[in-house]
Amino acid sequence: MFARLFLDHPAKVDETFFEHMLFALKFAGLLFAAGAAALVHALIPCLFEKTASGIIARLYERTHNRGR
């Protein structure tokens, strides 16, 4: 049960638990940054015109086909 919950998925992407945790925390931080940029852009359209979409595109590139 422990392995299934904490180790199986990181192993599928060739990472240890802590490597995967660090990657996921960085990913979450960038998603929060993209959300904040989108929120500011919604209120003041001339700011952060491409920031959120640029972050999302970079995250997609980092994760596409990961562990396959």
PQR file with spaces between the fields and no chain letter, atoms N, CA, C, O and H, PARSE charges and radii, in Angstrom:
ATOM       1  N    MET     1       0.825   -1.202    0.000 -0.4000 1.5000
ATOM       2  CA   MET     1       0.000    0.000    0.000 -0.0000 2.0000
ATOM       3  C    MET     1       0.868    1.265    0.000  0.5500 1.7000
ATOM       4  O    MET     1       0.596    2.199   -0.754 -0.5500 1.4000
ATOM       5  N    PHE     2       1.901    1.301    0.833 -0.4000 1.5000
ATOM       6  CA   PHE     2       2.797    2.466    0.903 -0.0000 2.0000
ATOM       7  C    PHE     2       3.435    2.731   -0.457  0.5500 1.7000
ATOM       8  O    PHE     2       3.439    3.859   -0.950 -0.5500 1.4000
ATOM       9  H    PHE     2       2.123    0.542    1.446  0.4000 1.0000
ATOM      10  N    ALA     3       3.971    1.671   -1.050 -0.4000 1.5000
ATOM      11  CA   ALA     3       4.625    1.823   -2.353 -0.0000 2.0000
ATOM      12  C    ALA     3       3.648    2.329   -3.398  0.5500 1.7000
ATOM      13  O    ALA     3       3.988    3.192   -4.207 -0.5500 1.4000
ATOM      14  H    ALA     3       3.968    0.755   -0.649  0.4000 1.0000
ATOM      15  N    ARG     4       2.433    1.794   -3.383 -0.4000 1.5000
ATOM      16  CA   ARG     4       1.435    2.218   -4.373 -0.0000 2.0000
ATOM      17  C    ARG     4       1.116    3.697   -4.216  0.5500 1.7000
ATOM      18  O    ARG     4       0.978    4.413   -5.208 -0.5500 1.4000
ATOM      19  H    ARG     4       2.157    1.093   -2.726  0.4000 1.0000
ATOM      20  N    LEU     5       0.998    4.154   -2.986 -0.4000 1.5000
ATOM      21  CA   LEU     5       0.634    5.553   -2.733 -0.0000 2.0000
ATOM      22  C    LEU     5       1.776    6.539   -3.003  0.5500 1.7000
ATOM      23  O    LEU     5       1.538    7.634   -3.512 -0.5500 1.4000
ATOM      24  H    LEU     5       1.110    3.573   -2.181  0.4000 1.0000
ATOM      25  N    PHE     6       2.993    6.166   -2.672 -0.4000 1.5000
ATOM      26  CA   PHE     6       4.082    7.135   -2.668 -0.0000 2.0000
ATOM      27  C    PHE     6       5.224    6.858   -3.642  0.5500 1.7000
ATOM      28  O    PHE     6       5.988    7.772   -3.954 -0.5500 1.4000
ATOM      29  H    PHE     6       3.187    5.276   -2.258  0.4000 1.0000
ATOM      30  N    LEU     7       5.362    5.644   -4.125 -0.4000 1.5000
ATOM      31  CA   LEU     7       6.549    5.319   -4.911 -0.0000 2.0000
ATOM      32  C    LEU     7       6.275    4.908   -6.346  0.5500 1.7000
ATOM      33  O    LEU     7       7.113    5.132   -7.220 -0.5500 1.4000
ATOM      34  H    LEU     7       4.742    4.902   -3.872  0.4000 1.0000
ATOM      35  N    ASP     8       5.127    4.315   -6.606 -0.4000 1.5000
ATOM      36  CA   ASP     8       4.862    3.783   -7.947 -0.0000 2.0000
ATOM      37  C    ASP     8       4.863    4.864   -9.024  0.5500 1.7000
ATOM      38  O    ASP     8       5.539    4.719  -10.042 -0.5500 1.4000
ATOM      39  H    ASP     8       4.447    4.133   -5.896  0.4000 1.0000
ATOM      40  N    HIS     9       4.132    5.920   -8.817 -0.4000 1.5000
ATOM      41  CA   HIS     9       4.065    6.966   -9.847 -0.0000 2.0000
ATOM      42  C    HIS     9       5.418    7.639  -10.077  0.5500 1.7000
ATOM      43  O    HIS     9       5.830    7.760  -11.230 -0.5500 1.4000
ATOM      44  H    HIS     9       3.582    6.038   -7.990  0.4000 1.0000
ATOM      45  N    PRO    10       6.129    8.084   -9.036 -0.5600 1.5000
ATOM      46  CA   PRO    10       7.454    8.672   -9.302  0.2800 2.0000
ATOM      47  C    PRO    10       8.368    7.721  -10.080  0.5500 1.7000
ATOM      48  O    PRO    10       9.125    8.158  -10.947 -0.5500 1.4000
ATOM      49  N    ALA    11       8.299    6.442   -9.775 -0.4000 1.5000
ATOM      50  CA   ALA    11       9.127    5.475  -10.497 -0.0000 2.0000
ATOM      51  C    ALA    11       8.766    5.412  -11.977  0.5500 1.7000
ATOM      52  O    ALA    11       9.631    5.183  -12.823 -0.5500 1.4000
ATOM      53  H    ALA    11       7.684    6.088   -9.071  0.4000 1.0000
ATOM      54  N    LYS    12       7.480    5.618  -12.289 -0.4000 1.5000
ATOM      55  CA   LYS    12       7.044    5.588  -13.694 -0.0000 2.0000
ATOM      56  C    LYS    12       7.674    6.707  -14.512  0.5500 1.7000
ATOM      57  O    LYS    12       7.822    6.580  -15.727 -0.5500 1.4000
ATOM      58  H    LYS    12       6.778    5.804  -11.602  0.4000 1.0000
ATOM      59  N    VAL    13       8.046    7.806  -13.853 -0.4000 1.5000
ATOM      60  CA   VAL    13       8.700    8.924  -14.555 -0.0000 2.0000
ATOM      61  C    VAL    13      10.182    8.988  -14.197  0.5500 1.7000
ATOM      62  O    VAL    13      10.830   10.023  -14.352 -0.5500 1.4000
ATOM      63  H    VAL    13       7.925    7.910  -12.866  0.4000 1.0000
ATOM      64  N    ASP    14      10.705    7.861  -13.716 -0.4000 1.5000
ATOM      65  CA   ASP    14      12.128    7.690  -13.415 -0.0000 2.0000
ATOM      66  C    ASP    14      12.643    8.719  -12.403  0.5500 1.7000
ATOM      67  O    ASP    14      13.686    9.341  -12.605 -0.5500 1.4000
ATOM      68  H    ASP    14      10.179    7.020  -13.591  0.4000 1.0000
ATOM      69  N    GLU    15      11.890    8.883  -11.315 -0.4000 1.5000
ATOM      70  CA   GLU    15      12.282    9.796  -10.249 -0.0000 2.0000
ATOM      71  C    GLU    15      12.104    9.114   -8.897  0.5500 1.7000
ATOM      72  O    GLU    15      11.330    8.168   -8.752 -0.5500 1.4000
ATOM      73  H    GLU    15      11.043    8.378  -11.151  0.4000 1.0000
ATOM      74  N    THR    16      12.840    9.619   -7.916 -0.4000 1.5000
ATOM      75  CA   THR    16      12.589    9.195   -6.550 -0.0000 2.0000
ATOM      76  C    THR    16      11.381    9.973   -6.038  0.5500 1.7000
ATOM      77  O    THR    16      10.898   10.890   -6.702 -0.5500 1.4000
ATOM      78  H    THR    16      13.469   10.388   -8.033  0.4000 1.0000
ATOM      79  N    PHE    17      10.902    9.606   -4.864 -0.4000 1.5000
ATOM      80  CA   PHE    17       9.787   10.328   -4.258 -0.0000 2.0000
ATOM      81  C    PHE    17      10.128   11.809   -4.092  0.5500 1.7000
ATOM      82  O    PHE    17       9.321   12.673   -4.433 -0.5500 1.4000
ATOM      83  H    PHE    17      11.295    8.861   -4.325  0.4000 1.0000
ATOM      84  N    PHE    18      11.325   12.105   -3.567 -0.4000 1.5000
ATOM      85  CA   PHE    18      11.692   13.495   -3.299 -0.0000 2.0000
ATOM      86  C    PHE    18      11.964   14.286   -4.579  0.5500 1.7000
ATOM      87  O    PHE    18      11.652   15.475   -4.640 -0.5500 1.4000
ATOM      88  H    PHE    18      11.981   11.403   -3.290  0.4000 1.0000
ATOM      89  N    GLU    19      12.533   13.656   -5.587 -0.4000 1.5000
ATOM      90  CA   GLU    19      12.700   14.330   -6.883 -0.0000 2.0000
ATOM      91  C    GLU    19      11.336   14.692   -7.458  0.5500 1.7000
ATOM      92  O    GLU    19      11.139   15.790   -7.979 -0.5500 1.4000
ATOM      93  H    GLU    19      12.786   12.690   -5.537  0.4000 1.0000
ATOM      94  N    HIS    20      10.404   13.759   -7.359 -0.4000 1.5000
ATOM      95  CA   HIS    20       9.071   14.004   -7.892 -0.0000 2.0000
ATOM      96  C    HIS    20       8.345   15.082   -7.083  0.5500 1.7000
ATOM      97  O    HIS    20       7.636   15.916   -7.646 -0.5500 1.4000
ATOM      98  H    HIS    20      10.564   12.867   -6.936  0.4000 1.0000
ATOM      99  N    MET    21       8.524   15.061   -5.769 -0.4000 1.5000
ATOM     100  CA   MET    21       7.901   16.070   -4.921 -0.0000 2.0000
ATOM     101  C    MET    21       8.424   17.463   -5.282  0.5500 1.7000
ATOM     102  O    MET    21       7.641   18.408   -5.381 -0.5500 1.4000
ATOM     103  H    MET    21       9.100   14.384   -5.311  0.4000 1.0000
ATOM     104  N    LEU    22       9.736   17.598   -5.479 -0.4000 1.5000
ATOM     105  CA   LEU    22      10.306   18.888   -5.847 -0.0000 2.0000
ATOM     106  C    LEU    22       9.777   19.357   -7.202  0.5500 1.7000
ATOM     107  O    LEU    22       9.423   20.525   -7.365 -0.5500 1.4000
ATOM     108  H    LEU    22      10.372   16.830   -5.398  0.4000 1.0000
ATOM     109  N    PHE    23       9.725   18.444   -8.172 -0.4000 1.5000
ATOM     110  CA   PHE    23       9.190   18.788   -9.486 -0.0000 2.0000
ATOM     111  C    PHE    23       7.747   19.264   -9.370  0.5500 1.7000
ATOM     112  O    PHE    23       7.377   20.280   -9.957 -0.5500 1.4000
ATOM     113  H    PHE    23      10.013   17.495   -8.041  0.4000 1.0000
ATOM     114  N    ALA    24       6.929   18.530   -8.613 -0.4000 1.5000
ATOM     115  CA   ALA    24       5.515   18.875   -8.470 -0.0000 2.0000
ATOM     116  C    ALA    24       5.327   20.199   -7.731  0.5500 1.7000
ATOM     117  O    ALA    24       4.427   20.969   -8.065 -0.5500 1.4000
ATOM     118  H    ALA    24       7.229   17.704   -8.136  0.4000 1.0000
ATOM     119  N    LEU    25       6.162   20.469   -6.737 -0.4000 1.5000
ATOM     120  CA   LEU    25       6.074   21.751   -6.024 -0.0000 2.0000
ATOM     121  C    LEU    25       6.444   22.920   -6.929  0.5500 1.7000
ATOM     122  O    LEU    25       5.795   23.966   -6.889 -0.5500 1.4000
ATOM     123  H    LEU    25       6.894   19.844   -6.466  0.4000 1.0000
ATOM     124  N    LYS    26       7.479   22.750   -7.740 -0.4000 1.5000
ATOM     125  CA   LYS    26       7.845   23.799   -8.705 -0.0000 2.0000
ATOM     126  C    LYS    26       6.722   24.004   -9.719  0.5500 1.7000
ATOM     127  O    LYS    26       6.381   25.133  -10.070 -0.5500 1.4000
ATOM     128  H    LYS    26       8.005   21.900   -7.773  0.4000 1.0000
ATOM     129  N    PHE    27       6.162   22.904  -10.175 -0.4000 1.5000
ATOM     130  CA   PHE    27       5.058   22.952  -11.128 -0.0000 2.0000
ATOM     131  C    PHE    27       3.880   23.721  -10.529  0.5500 1.7000
ATOM     132  O    PHE    27       3.296   24.581  -11.188 -0.5500 1.4000
ATOM     133  H    PHE    27       6.440   21.987   -9.890  0.4000 1.0000
ATOM     134  N    ALA    28       3.537   23.409   -9.284 -0.4000 1.5000
ATOM     135  CA   ALA    28       2.434   24.091   -8.605 -0.0000 2.0000
ATOM     136  C    ALA    28       2.716   25.577   -8.454  0.5500 1.7000
ATOM     137  O    ALA    28       1.828   26.405   -8.656 -0.5500 1.4000
ATOM     138  H    ALA    28       4.012   22.711   -8.749  0.4000 1.0000
ATOM     139  N    GLY    29       3.948   25.917   -8.101 -0.4000 1.5000
ATOM     140  CA   GLY    29       4.318   27.335   -7.969 -0.0000 2.0000
ATOM     141  C    GLY    29       4.163   28.082   -9.277  0.5500 1.7000
ATOM     142  O    GLY    29       3.683   29.215   -9.299 -0.5500 1.4000
ATOM     143  H    GLY    29       4.670   25.245   -7.937  0.4000 1.0000
ATOM     144  N    LEU    30       4.569   27.452  -10.365 -0.4000 1.5000
ATOM     145  CA   LEU    30       4.419   28.097  -11.673 -0.0000 2.0000
ATOM     146  C    LEU    30       2.951   28.214  -12.076  0.5500 1.7000
ATOM     147  O    LEU    30       2.557   29.190  -12.715 -0.5500 1.4000
ATOM     148  H    LEU    30       4.959   26.531  -10.348  0.4000 1.0000
ATOM     149  N    LEU    31       2.146   27.228  -11.706 -0.4000 1.5000
ATOM     150  CA   LEU    31       0.709   27.337  -11.986 -0.0000 2.0000
ATOM     151  C    LEU    31       0.078   28.485  -11.203  0.5500 1.7000
ATOM     152  O    LEU    31      -0.764   29.211  -11.731 -0.5500 1.4000
ATOM     153  H    LEU    31       2.466   26.436  -11.187  0.4000 1.0000
ATOM     154  N    PHE    32       0.484   28.650   -9.947 -0.4000 1.5000
ATOM     155  CA   PHE    32      -0.002   29.791   -9.158 -0.0000 2.0000
ATOM     156  C    PHE    32       0.426   31.106   -9.796  0.5500 1.7000
ATOM     157  O    PHE    32      -0.360   32.051   -9.859 -0.5500 1.4000
ATOM     158  H    PHE    32       1.169   28.060   -9.518  0.4000 1.0000
ATOM     159  N    ALA    33       1.673   31.172  -10.271 -0.4000 1.5000
ATOM     160  CA   ALA    33       2.165   32.385  -10.932 -0.0000 2.0000
ATOM     161  C    ALA    33       1.363   32.671  -12.201  0.5500 1.7000
ATOM     162  O    ALA    33       1.017   33.820  -12.475 -0.5500 1.4000
ATOM     163  H    ALA    33       2.312   30.404  -10.219  0.4000 1.0000
ATOM     164  N    ALA    34       1.069   31.624  -12.974 -0.4000 1.5000
ATOM     165  CA   ALA    34       0.271   31.803  -14.188 -0.0000 2.0000
ATOM     166  C    ALA    34      -1.124   32.298  -13.834  0.5500 1.7000
ATOM     167  O    ALA    34      -1.660   33.180  -14.506 -0.5500 1.4000
ATOM     168  H    ALA    34       1.350   30.691  -12.752  0.4000 1.0000
ATOM     169  N    GLY    35      -1.711   31.739  -12.788 -0.4000 1.5000
ATOM     170  CA   GLY    35      -3.034   32.182  -12.353 -0.0000 2.0000
ATOM     171  C    GLY    35      -3.033   33.628  -11.901  0.5500 1.7000
ATOM     172  O    GLY    35      -3.950   34.384  -12.220 -0.5500 1.4000
ATOM     173  H    GLY    35      -1.275   31.023  -12.243  0.4000 1.0000
ATOM     174  N    ALA    36      -2.004   34.016  -11.157 -0.4000 1.5000
ATOM     175  CA   ALA    36      -1.901   35.404  -10.698 -0.0000 2.0000
ATOM     176  C    ALA    36      -1.739   36.357  -11.885  0.5500 1.7000
ATOM     177  O    ALA    36      -2.353   37.423  -11.915 -0.5500 1.4000
ATOM     178  H    ALA    36      -1.259   33.401  -10.898  0.4000 1.0000
ATOM     179  N    ALA    37      -0.921   35.976  -12.853 -0.4000 1.5000
ATOM     180  CA   ALA    37      -0.732   36.809  -14.042 -0.0000 2.0000
ATOM     181  C    ALA    37      -2.042   36.935  -14.814  0.5500 1.7000
ATOM     182  O    ALA    37      -2.373   38.016  -15.301 -0.5500 1.4000
ATOM     183  H    ALA    37      -0.421   35.110  -12.829  0.4000 1.0000
ATOM     184  N    ALA    38      -2.784   35.845  -14.929 -0.4000 1.5000
ATOM     185  CA   ALA    38      -4.066   35.880  -15.634 -0.0000 2.0000
ATOM     186  C    ALA    38      -5.073   36.764  -14.898  0.5500 1.7000
ATOM     187  O    ALA    38      -5.851   37.484  -15.523 -0.5500 1.4000
ATOM     188  H    ALA    38      -2.515   34.967  -14.534  0.4000 1.0000
ATOM     189  N    LEU    39      -5.051   36.703  -13.576 -0.4000 1.5000
ATOM     190  CA   LEU    39      -5.952   37.546  -12.784 -0.0000 2.0000
ATOM     191  C    LEU    39      -5.636   39.020  -12.969  0.5500 1.7000
ATOM     192  O    LEU    39      -6.541   39.830  -13.166 -0.5500 1.4000
ATOM     193  H    LEU    39      -4.419   36.118  -13.068  0.4000 1.0000
ATOM     194  N    VAL    40      -4.361   39.372  -12.907 -0.4000 1.5000
ATOM     195  CA   VAL    40      -3.969   40.766  -13.124 -0.0000 2.0000
ATOM     196  C    VAL    40      -4.338   41.184  -14.547  0.5500 1.7000
ATOM     197  O    VAL    40      -4.849   42.282  -14.766 -0.5500 1.4000
ATOM     198  H    VAL    40      -3.625   38.714  -12.747  0.4000 1.0000
ATOM     199  N    HIS    41      -4.078   40.302  -15.510 -0.4000 1.5000
ATOM     200  CA   HIS    41      -4.408   40.612  -16.903 -0.0000 2.0000
ATOM     201  C    HIS    41      -5.916   40.832  -17.088  0.5500 1.7000
ATOM     202  O    HIS    41      -6.328   41.676  -17.884 -0.5500 1.4000
ATOM     203  H    HIS    41      -3.663   39.410  -15.333  0.4000 1.0000
ATOM     204  N    ALA    42      -6.719   40.084  -16.364 -0.4000 1.5000
ATOM     205  CA   ALA    42      -8.171   40.261  -16.465 -0.0000 2.0000
ATOM     206  C    ALA    42      -8.593   41.651  -16.006  0.5500 1.7000
ATOM     207  O    ALA    42      -9.528   42.237  -16.550 -0.5500 1.4000
ATOM     208  H    ALA    42      -6.384   39.399  -15.717  0.4000 1.0000
ATOM     209  N    LEU    43      -7.903   42.167  -15.011 -0.4000 1.5000
ATOM     210  CA   LEU    43      -8.244   43.480  -14.466 -0.0000 2.0000
ATOM     211  C    LEU    43      -7.594   44.622  -15.241  0.5500 1.7000
ATOM     212  O    LEU    43      -8.197   45.679  -15.424 -0.5500 1.4000
ATOM     213  H    LEU    43      -7.143   41.691  -14.569  0.4000 1.0000
ATOM     214  N    ILE    44      -6.364   44.403  -15.695 -0.4000 1.5000
ATOM     215  CA   ILE    44      -5.619   45.428  -16.436 -0.0000 2.0000
ATOM     216  C    ILE    44      -5.042   44.757  -17.684  0.5500 1.7000
ATOM     217  O    ILE    44      -3.919   44.255  -17.652 -0.5500 1.4000
ATOM     218  H    ILE    44      -5.873   43.545  -15.547  0.4000 1.0000
ATOM     219  N    PRO    45      -5.794   44.746  -18.770 -0.5600 1.5000
ATOM     220  CA   PRO    45      -5.439   43.961  -19.949  0.2800 2.0000
ATOM     221  C    PRO    45      -4.077   44.253  -20.572  0.5500 1.7000
ATOM     222  O    PRO    45      -3.528   43.395  -21.264 -0.5500 1.4000
ATOM     223  N    CYS    46      -3.524   45.429  -20.348 -0.4000 1.5000
ATOM     224  CA   CYS    46      -2.226   45.721  -20.965 -0.0000 2.0000
ATOM     225  C    CYS    46      -1.057   45.082  -20.210  0.5500 1.7000
ATOM     226  O    CYS    46       0.078   45.122  -20.684 -0.5500 1.4000
ATOM     227  H    CYS    46      -3.969   46.126  -19.786  0.4000 1.0000
ATOM     228  N    LEU    47      -1.326   44.495  -19.042 -0.4000 1.5000
ATOM     229  CA   LEU    47      -0.272   43.838  -18.267 -0.0000 2.0000
ATOM     230  C    LEU    47      -0.323   42.325  -18.465  0.5500 1.7000
ATOM     231  O    LEU    47      -1.396   41.741  -18.612 -0.5500 1.4000
ATOM     232  H    LEU    47      -2.249   44.463  -18.657  0.4000 1.0000
ATOM     233  N    PHE    48       0.840   41.709  -18.466 -0.4000 1.5000
ATOM     234  CA   PHE    48       0.974   40.245  -18.542 -0.0000 2.0000
ATOM     235  C    PHE    48       0.186   39.646  -19.707  0.5500 1.7000
ATOM     236  O    PHE    48      -0.523   38.653  -19.541 -0.5500 1.4000
ATOM     237  H    PHE    48       1.713   42.184  -18.347  0.4000 1.0000
ATOM     238  N    GLU    49       0.316   40.254  -20.875 -0.4000 1.5000
ATOM     239  CA   GLU    49      -0.464   39.817  -22.033 -0.0000 2.0000
ATOM     240  C    GLU    49      -0.190   38.367  -22.443  0.5500 1.7000
ATOM     241  O    GLU    49      -1.098   37.672  -22.898 -0.5500 1.4000
ATOM     242  H    GLU    49       0.891   41.061  -21.009  0.4000 1.0000
ATOM     243  N    LYS    50       1.040   37.915  -22.288 -0.4000 1.5000
ATOM     244  CA   LYS    50       1.386   36.552  -22.726 -0.0000 2.0000
ATOM     245  C    LYS    50       2.018   35.726  -21.611  0.5500 1.7000
ATOM     246  O    LYS    50       2.466   34.605  -21.853 -0.5500 1.4000
ATOM     247  H    LYS    50       1.778   38.480  -21.919  0.4000 1.0000
ATOM     248  N    THR    51       2.059   36.255  -20.411 -0.4000 1.5000
ATOM     249  CA   THR    51       2.751   35.582  -19.315 -0.0000 2.0000
ATOM     250  C    THR    51       2.123   34.241  -18.959  0.5500 1.7000
ATOM     251  O    THR    51       2.821   33.228  -18.920 -0.5500 1.4000
ATOM     252  H    THR    51       1.695   37.165  -20.214  0.4000 1.0000
ATOM     253  N    ALA    52       0.833   34.216  -18.701 -0.4000 1.5000
ATOM     254  CA   ALA    52       0.173   32.971  -18.293 -0.0000 2.0000
ATOM     255  C    ALA    52       0.280   31.910  -19.383  0.5500 1.7000
ATOM     256  O    ALA    52       0.610   30.760  -19.096 -0.5500 1.4000
ATOM     257  H    ALA    52       0.266   35.039  -18.733  0.4000 1.0000
ATOM     258  N    SER    53       0.007   32.281  -20.614 -0.4000 1.5000
ATOM     259  CA   SER    53       0.073   31.292  -21.698 -0.0000 2.0000
ATOM     260  C    SER    53       1.507   30.812  -21.913  0.5500 1.7000
ATOM     261  O    SER    53       1.722   29.647  -22.249 -0.5500 1.4000
ATOM     262  H    SER    53      -0.261   33.216  -20.847  0.4000 1.0000
ATOM     263  N    GLY    54       2.483   31.689  -21.726 -0.4000 1.5000
ATOM     264  CA   GLY    54       3.885   31.279  -21.849 -0.0000 2.0000
ATOM     265  C    GLY    54       4.281   30.275  -20.773  0.5500 1.7000
ATOM     266  O    GLY    54       4.976   29.299  -21.054 -0.5500 1.4000
ATOM     267  H    GLY    54       2.308   32.635  -21.453  0.4000 1.0000
ATOM     268  N    ILE    55       3.840   30.515  -19.548 -0.4000 1.5000
ATOM     269  CA   ILE    55       4.127   29.578  -18.452 -0.0000 2.0000
ATOM     270  C    ILE    55       3.480   28.229  -18.736  0.5500 1.7000
ATOM     271  O    ILE    55       4.112   27.185  -18.573 -0.5500 1.4000
ATOM     272  H    ILE    55       3.276   31.308  -19.320  0.4000 1.0000
ATOM     273  N    ILE    56       2.231   28.250  -19.156 -0.4000 1.5000
ATOM     274  CA   ILE    56       1.521   26.996  -19.453 -0.0000 2.0000
ATOM     275  C    ILE    56       2.214   26.235  -20.586  0.5500 1.7000
ATOM     276  O    ILE    56       2.347   25.013  -20.520 -0.5500 1.4000
ATOM     277  H    ILE    56       1.717   29.098  -19.288  0.4000 1.0000
ATOM     278  N    ALA    57       2.651   26.943  -21.612 -0.4000 1.5000
ATOM     279  CA   ALA    57       3.343   26.291  -22.729 -0.0000 2.0000
ATOM     280  C    ALA    57       4.647   25.639  -22.259  0.5500 1.7000
ATOM     281  O    ALA    57       4.963   24.521  -22.666 -0.5500 1.4000
ATOM     282  H    ALA    57       2.544   27.935  -21.666  0.4000 1.0000
ATOM     283  N    ARG    58       5.405   26.337  -21.401 -0.4000 1.5000
ATOM     284  CA   ARG    58       6.654   25.769  -20.883 -0.0000 2.0000
ATOM     285  C    ARG    58       6.379   24.541  -20.005  0.5500 1.7000
ATOM     286  O    ARG    58       7.109   23.552  -20.072 -0.5500 1.4000
ATOM     287  H    ARG    58       5.148   27.245  -21.070  0.4000 1.0000
ATOM     288  N    LEU    59       5.335   24.608  -19.193 -0.4000 1.5000
ATOM     289  CA   LEU    59       4.984   23.455  -18.361 -0.0000 2.0000
ATOM     290  C    LEU    59       4.579   22.271  -19.224  0.5500 1.7000
ATOM     291  O    LEU    59       4.944   21.133  -18.929 -0.5500 1.4000
ATOM     292  H    LEU    59       4.742   25.411  -19.139  0.4000 1.0000
ATOM     293  N    TYR    60       3.839   22.527  -20.271 -0.4000 1.5000
ATOM     294  CA   TYR    60       3.439   21.457  -21.179 -0.0000 2.0000
ATOM     295  C    TYR    60       4.669   20.789  -21.793  0.5500 1.7000
ATOM     296  O    TYR    60       4.753   19.563  -21.853 -0.5500 1.4000
ATOM     297  H    TYR    60       3.543   23.451  -20.511  0.4000 1.0000
ATOM     298  N    GLU    61       5.625   21.609  -22.249 -0.4000 1.5000
ATOM     299  CA   GLU    61       6.848   21.065  -22.843 -0.0000 2.0000
ATOM     300  C    GLU    61       7.601   20.197  -21.846  0.5500 1.7000
ATOM     301  O    GLU    61       8.143   19.156  -22.219 -0.5500 1.4000
ATOM     302  H    GLU    61       5.557   22.606  -22.201  0.4000 1.0000
ATOM     303  N    ARG    62       7.642   20.609  -20.593 -0.4000 1.5000
ATOM     304  CA   ARG    62       8.360   19.845  -19.560 -0.0000 2.0000
ATOM     305  C    ARG    62       7.690   18.523  -19.254  0.5500 1.7000
ATOM     306  O    ARG    62       8.367   17.563  -18.888 -0.5500 1.4000
ATOM     307  H    ARG    62       7.201   21.454  -20.290  0.4000 1.0000
ATOM     308  N    THR    63       6.391   18.448  -19.392 -0.4000 1.5000
ATOM     309  CA   THR    63       5.675   17.252  -18.969 -0.0000 2.0000
ATOM     310  C    THR    63       5.224   16.353  -20.120  0.5500 1.7000
ATOM     311  O    THR    63       4.910   15.186  -19.888 -0.5500 1.4000
ATOM     312  H    THR    63       5.840   19.228  -19.689  0.4000 1.0000
ATOM     313  N    HIS    64       5.184   16.853  -21.332 -0.4000 1.5000
ATOM     314  CA   HIS    64       4.696   16.056  -22.463 -0.0000 2.0000
ATOM     315  C    HIS    64       5.601   14.855  -22.684  0.5500 1.7000
ATOM     316  O    HIS    64       6.819   14.996  -22.790 -0.5500 1.4000
ATOM     317  H    HIS    64       5.439   17.801  -21.521  0.4000 1.0000
ATOM     318  N    ASN    65       5.015   13.702  -22.753 -0.4000 1.5000
ATOM     319  CA   ASN    65       5.715   12.439  -22.953 -0.0000 2.0000
ATOM     320  C    ASN    65       6.680   12.098  -21.827  0.5500 1.7000
ATOM     321  O    ASN    65       7.576   11.275  -22.017 -0.5500 1.4000
ATOM     322  H    ASN    65       4.026   13.587  -22.667  0.4000 1.0000
ATOM     323  N    ARG    66       6.522   12.700  -20.677 -0.4000 1.5000
ATOM     324  CA   ARG    66       7.402   12.422  -19.537 -0.0000 2.0000
ATOM     325  C    ARG    66       7.154   11.009  -19.029  0.5500 1.7000
ATOM     326  O    ARG    66       6.012   10.615  -18.791 -0.5500 1.4000
ATOM     327  H    ARG    66       5.794   13.368  -20.522  0.4000 1.0000
ATOM     328  N    GLY    67       8.218   10.264  -18.868 -0.4000 1.5000
ATOM     329  CA   GLY    67       8.111    8.919  -18.318 -0.0000 2.0000
ATOM     330  C    GLY    67       7.590    7.879  -19.279  0.5500 1.7000
ATOM     331  O    GLY    67       7.209    6.785  -18.863 -0.5500 1.4000
ATOM     332  H    GLY    67       9.145   10.584  -19.061  0.4000 1.0000
ATOM     333  N    ARG    68       7.565    8.204  -20.570 -0.4000 1.5000
ATOM     334  CA   ARG    68       7.075    7.216  -21.554 -0.0000 2.0000
ATOM     335  C    ARG    68       8.228    6.550  -22.226  0.5500 1.7000
ATOM     336  O    ARG    68       8.030    5.690  -23.083 -0.5500 1.4000
ATOM     337  H    ARG    68       7.875    9.093  -20.908  0.4000 1.0000
